[in-house]
Amino acid sequence: MNIPNTTNKRIVIIGGGFAGIALAKKLRNKNLQVVLLDKHNYHTFQPLLYQVATGGLEAGSIAYPIRKVIQEYKDFYFRLTTVAEIDTVNQKVISEIGELKYDYLVIATGSKTNYFGNKDIERYSMAMKTIPQSLNIRSLILENFEQAVLIKDISEKNCLINFVLVGGGPTGVELAGALAEMKREILQKDYPDLDINKMQINLVQSGDRILNTMSEKSSKTAEDFLENLGVKIWKNVHVLNYDGRTITTNSDLTFETATVIWTAGVKGALVSGLDGQSLVDNVKRIRVNQFNQVKGYENIFALGDIAMMELDEFPQGHPMMAQPALQQGRLLGENIVKLINNQPMIPFEYKDKGAMATIGRNKAVVDLPNYHFSGIFAWFVWMFVHLFSLIGFKNKAVVFLNWVYNYIVFDREGRLIIRPYKKKSFVSFTSDEV
Ligand SMILES: Cc1cc2nc3c(=O)[nH]c(=O)nc-3n(C[C@H](O)[C@H](O)[C@H](O)COP(=O)(O)OP(=O)(O)OC[C@H]3O[C@@H](n4cnc5c(N)ncnc54)[C@H](O)[C@@H]3O)c2cc1C
């Protein structure tokens, strides 16, 4: 990997997400050599991916170059690579660009989409965990509309403009709201030759309420907001399969659709070498103690979404959200220095700052630890928190200006098919009128 030898301790961090970057910032100028590895050369602000998918923001405004974060730090290195394996015996990581020895290893690889073993759903549905995936969704939505204007067959046409979102968590809810606004503000103006009333947005949730990690009040409010925007919510429905055209469920309900967006589950983005049964839980998160140390290893840590810290208060580990990742990353920055200096480490305690979701213009729900609110004030709080959390002044400014522009003129400039997406499908929708 062409990293200089050093007499300082070498810390290797896999993953430049919320946890990895928070840790890297804490380790700057500490007389340590830090090597950050990521398969992307940018940090992704995942909470705004749905806005990229629906044309509200350009991809660049929610990404930040990792090299720019560390460019001023001494003895810090970034390498663009996917880590394939961890060799705990020889203390090295193995990737396509070579191997690297570590003194301390931090796994902050986040999570990936969980299809629960269903290969058809994995093959035919769309995921939204990365920027390229969001751009795929954006292209597919627009390509479906372009194709629908060419087709006479009504059932084919309806299939192309029927969108099914599986998973009623914050991602599904935010995406459903944004699609509904896109329909109202953009698509009906851009495609006057289509009957926009035929566009359907279906949100399918296996449980009995959407946003089931938030308060009942917030989930009911979000449901009302979405229904007012024309989203159809299907609760207690389990999707069984999707063959590229038809969704089957545990009841008689089926959907004919060219687009399924799957947000129904995540699992840890494990790297082999640390994936033994005793180390991981049922959603492939690595078991760690309260110092984020991987069970059985003093010098290997896991942080953020990939870490499962089982505590009485959090029997399933911490929520897979940005705050636990940030807080764990910052604390580990202090603890690694303490460990090297033979000082006692500080156990992690999660400070719950609440949860929020936006449904659309002037509509959001916020759960603070002891207080829940919704509506326009919640929407402003949501915007402020997200703007504040973005990395980089330029990104904050660009996102803010975009939001102001979109709010005033009811527009989304990002509705561009820059990178066409070729859907994997056994059904080809043929245009009979070109
Ligand atoms: C669509 C969406 C919306 C969300 N909305 C919210 C929200 O509103 N609020 C909230 O709190 N949370 C939200 N989350 C969750 C939040 O983004 C995650 O909890 C958070 O990103 C976890 O941080 P992390 O550092 O553990 O992982 P990540 O931020 O996912 O970072 C992991 C990094 O590891 C890299 N990586 C993975 N595997 C490898 C490998 N083998 N080799 C090299 N690099 C690798 C990845 O490229 C990535 O950069 C959302 C997530 C999604 C997908």
The ligand as an SDF file (V2000), in Angstrom:
LIG
                    3D

 53 58  0  0  0  0  0  0  0  0999 V2000
  -30.9690    6.1030    3.2230 C   0  0  0  0  0  0  0  0  0  0  0  0
  -30.4810    6.2390    4.6370 C   0  0  0  0  0  0  0  0  0  0  0  0
  -30.9880    7.2360    5.4400 C   0  0  0  0  0  0  0  0  0  0  0  0
  -30.5490    7.3720    6.7580 C   0  0  0  0  0  0  0  0  0  0  0  0
  -31.0800    8.3800    7.5280 N   0  0  0  0  0  0  0  0  0  0  0  0
  -30.6150    8.5510    8.7820 C   0  0  0  0  0  0  0  0  0  0  0  0
  -31.0770    9.6330    9.5820 C   0  0  0  0  0  0  0  0  0  0  0  0
  -31.9210   10.4300    9.1500 O   0  0  0  0  0  0  0  0  0  0  0  0
  -30.5510    9.7730   10.8260 N   0  0  0  0  0  0  0  0  0  0  0  0
  -29.6130    8.9170   11.3280 C   0  0  0  0  0  0  0  0  0  0  0  0
  -29.1510    9.1000   12.4540 O   0  0  0  0  0  0  0  0  0  0  0  0
  -29.1780    7.8860   10.6050 N   0  0  0  0  0  0  0  0  0  0  0  0
  -29.6340    7.6810    9.3460 C   0  0  0  0  0  0  0  0  0  0  0  0
  -29.1650    6.6400    8.5890 N   0  0  0  0  0  0  0  0  0  0  0  0
  -28.2170    5.6880    9.2070 C   0  0  0  0  0  0  0  0  0  0  0  0
  -26.8130    6.2570    9.2240 C   0  0  0  0  0  0  0  0  0  0  0  0
  -26.4670    6.7740    7.9780 O   0  0  0  0  0  0  0  0  0  0  0  0
  -25.8630    5.1480    9.6600 C   0  0  0  0  0  0  0  0  0  0  0  0
  -26.2630    4.6930   10.9290 O   0  0  0  0  0  0  0  0  0  0  0  0
  -24.4330    5.6530    9.7140 C   0  0  0  0  0  0  0  0  0  0  0  0
  -23.9960    5.9900    8.4230 O   0  0  0  0  0  0  0  0  0  0  0  0
  -23.5120    4.6040   10.3240 C   0  0  0  0  0  0  0  0  0  0  0  0
  -22.2170    5.1090   10.3080 O   0  0  0  0  0  0  0  0  0  0  0  0
  -20.9810    4.1250   10.1360 P   0  0  0  0  0  0  0  0  0  0  0  0
  -19.7730    4.9690   10.2170 O   0  0  0  0  0  0  0  0  0  0  0  0
  -21.1220    2.9740   11.0530 O   0  0  0  0  0  0  0  0  0  0  0  0
  -21.1390    3.5370    8.6590 O   0  0  0  0  0  0  0  0  0  0  0  0
  -21.1870    4.2980    7.2640 P   0  0  0  0  0  0  0  0  0  0  0  0
  -21.4900    5.7290    7.4310 O   0  0  0  0  0  0  0  0  0  0  0  0
  -22.0980    3.4790    6.4220 O   0  0  0  0  0  0  0  0  0  0  0  0
  -19.7020    4.1550    6.7110 O   0  0  0  0  0  0  0  0  0  0  0  0
  -19.1400    2.9360    6.3680 C   0  0  0  0  0  0  0  0  0  0  0  0
  -17.9780    3.1880    5.4150 C   0  0  0  0  0  0  0  0  0  0  0  0
  -17.2570    1.9850    5.2460 O   0  0  0  0  0  0  0  0  0  0  0  0
  -16.8900    1.8160    3.8800 C   0  0  0  0  0  0  0  0  0  0  0  0
  -16.7140    0.3800    3.6850 N   0  0  0  0  0  0  0  0  0  0  0  0
  -17.6160   -0.6020    3.9010 C   0  0  0  0  0  0  0  0  0  0  0  0
  -17.0570   -1.8060    3.6830 N   0  0  0  0  0  0  0  0  0  0  0  0
  -15.7780   -1.5790    3.3110 C   0  0  0  0  0  0  0  0  0  0  0  0
  -14.6930   -2.4280    2.9450 C   0  0  0  0  0  0  0  0  0  0  0  0
  -14.8030   -3.7560    2.9560 N   0  0  0  0  0  0  0  0  0  0  0  0
  -13.5260   -1.8620    2.5890 N   0  0  0  0  0  0  0  0  0  0  0  0
  -13.3790   -0.5150    2.5810 C   0  0  0  0  0  0  0  0  0  0  0  0
  -14.3750    0.3480    2.9250 N   0  0  0  0  0  0  0  0  0  0  0  0
  -15.5550   -0.1870    3.2930 C   0  0  0  0  0  0  0  0  0  0  0  0
  -18.0610    2.4190    3.1300 C   0  0  0  0  0  0  0  0  0  0  0  0
  -17.6810    2.8100    1.8340 O   0  0  0  0  0  0  0  0  0  0  0  0
  -18.4360    3.6100    4.0190 C   0  0  0  0  0  0  0  0  0  0  0  0
  -17.7440    4.7770    3.6390 O   0  0  0  0  0  0  0  0  0  0  0  0
  -29.5830    6.4870    7.2730 C   0  0  0  0  0  0  0  0  0  0  0  0
  -29.0540    5.4850    6.4530 C   0  0  0  0  0  0  0  0  0  0  0  0
  -29.5070    5.3620    5.1450 C   0  0  0  0  0  0  0  0  0  0  0  0
  -28.9250    4.2800    4.2650 C   0  0  0  0  0  0  0  0  0  0  0  0
  1  2  1  0
  2  3  1  0
  2 52  2  0
  3  4  2  0
  4  5  1  0
  4 50  1  0
  5  6  2  0
  6  7  1  0
  6 13  1  0
  7  8  2  0
  7  9  1  0
  9 10  1  0
 10 11  2  0
 10 12  1  0
 12 13  2  0
 13 14  1  0
 14 15  1  0
 14 50  1  0
 15 16  1  0
 16 17  1  0
 16 18  1  0
 18 19  1  0
 18 20  1  0
 20 21  1  0
 20 22  1  0
 22 23  1  0
 23 24  1  0
 24 25  2  0
 24 26  1  0
 24 27  1  0
 27 28  1  0
 28 29  2  0
 28 30  1  0
 28 31  1  0
 31 32  1  0
 32 33  1  0
 33 34  1  0
 33 48  1  0
 34 35  1  0
 35 36  1  0
 35 46  1  0
 36 37  1  0
 36 45  1  0
 37 38  2  0
 38 39  1  0
 39 40  1  0
 39 45  2  0
 40 41  1  0
 40 42  2  0
 42 43  1  0
 43 44  2  0
 44 45  1  0
 46 47  1  0
 46 48  1  0
 48 49  1  0
 50 51  2  0
 51 52  1  0
 52 53  1  0
M  END
$$$$
